[in-house]
Amino acid sequence: MGRTVPSYRIALECEIKEWNGFIKALRSDDREAFEQMMNICRNYASAGSNATRPVLLEPMFMSILLAQQKALTEIKKDLAGIKQRLNQL
C-alpha cells in the first residue's frame, strides 16, 4: 500500500515553494533572512516530523522560535561575560 500523507520533508519543501510569491516581493536582505529561517526548518525536520501536527506551519514556527531562543540565550550569556569582565576592570 502507498502512503496517503507525504513525508514531512517533502511537505516542508512544498510549503516553502508555496511562499515563492512572498519571497520574490522581499528585498534581497529580507530574502536572505527568510531563506535562513527556512533552513532552520529544514535543520529541525526530524523534530517537525515527530511533532505530528496537522498544520505544517506549527512545527515550522516552533523550529524558528527554538533557534531564536537558542540565539538569545547565547547572546545573554555572552553579554553577562562581557559585563563581568568590565566589572573586574
C-alpha positions as CSV (number, residue, x, y, z in Angstrom):
1,M,0.0,0.0,0.0
2,G,1.2,3.5,-0.8
3,R,1.4,6.4,1.6
4,T,-1.5,8.7,1.9
5,V,0.4,11.5,3.5
6,P,3.7,12.8,2.1
7,S,6.8,12.8,4.3
8,Y,7.4,15.9,6.4
9,R,10.5,16.8,4.5
10,I,8.6,16.7,1.2
11,A,5.6,18.6,2.6
12,L,8.0,21.1,4.1
13,E,9.6,21.8,0.7
14,C,6.2,22.1,-0.9
15,E,5.2,24.6,1.7
16,I,8.3,26.6,1.2
17,K,7.7,26.7,-2.6
18,E,4.2,28.0,-2.0
19,W,5.8,31.1,-0.5
20,N,7.6,32.0,-3.7
21,G,5.4,35.0,-4.4
22,F,6.1,36.4,-1.0
23,I,9.8,35.7,-1.3
24,K,10.0,37.4,-4.7
25,A,8.5,40.6,-3.2
26,L,11.1,40.8,-0.5
27,R,14.3,42.9,-0.7
28,S,17.5,40.9,-1.1
29,D,18.5,41.2,2.6
30,D,15.0,40.2,3.7
31,R,15.1,37.3,1.2
32,E,18.3,36.1,2.8
33,A,16.8,36.2,6.3
34,F,13.7,34.3,5.0
35,E,16.0,31.7,3.5
36,Q,17.8,31.4,6.8
37,M,14.5,30.7,8.6
38,M,13.6,28.1,6.0
39,N,17.0,26.4,6.5
40,I,16.2,26.3,10.3
41,C,13.0,24.5,9.4
42,R,15.0,22.0,7.3
43,N,17.5,21.5,10.1
44,Y,14.7,20.6,12.6
45,A,12.8,18.5,10.0
46,S,13.2,15.3,12.2
47,A,11.6,17.1,15.2
48,G,8.9,18.6,13.0
49,S,8.1,15.1,11.6
50,N,7.8,13.7,15.1
51,A,5.5,16.5,16.2
52,T,2.8,15.0,14.0
53,R,0.9,18.3,13.9
54,P,-2.0,18.6,11.4
55,V,-0.9,22.2,10.4
56,L,2.6,22.1,8.8
57,L,3.3,25.7,9.8
58,E,3.2,24.9,13.5
59,P,6.4,22.9,13.6
60,M,8.0,25.3,11.2
61,F,7.2,28.2,13.6
62,M,8.4,26.2,16.6
63,S,11.7,25.4,14.8
64,I,12.3,29.1,14.0
65,L,11.3,30.1,17.6
66,L,13.6,27.4,19.1
67,A,16.6,28.7,17.0
68,Q,15.8,32.3,18.0
69,Q,15.6,31.3,21.7
70,K,18.9,29.5,21.5
71,A,20.5,32.6,19.9
72,L,19.0,34.8,22.6
73,T,20.3,32.6,25.3
74,E,23.8,32.6,23.8
75,I,23.7,36.4,23.4
76,K,22.6,36.8,27.1
77,K,25.5,34.5,28.1
78,D,28.0,36.5,26.1
79,L,26.7,39.8,27.4
80,A,26.9,38.6,31.0
81,G,30.5,37.6,30.4
82,I,31.3,41.0,29.0
83,K,29.6,42.7,31.9
84,Q,31.6,40.5,34.3
85,R,34.9,41.4,32.6
86,L,34.0,45.1,32.6
87,N,33.2,45.0,36.4
88,Q,36.6,43.4,37.1
89,L,38.4,46.4,35.5
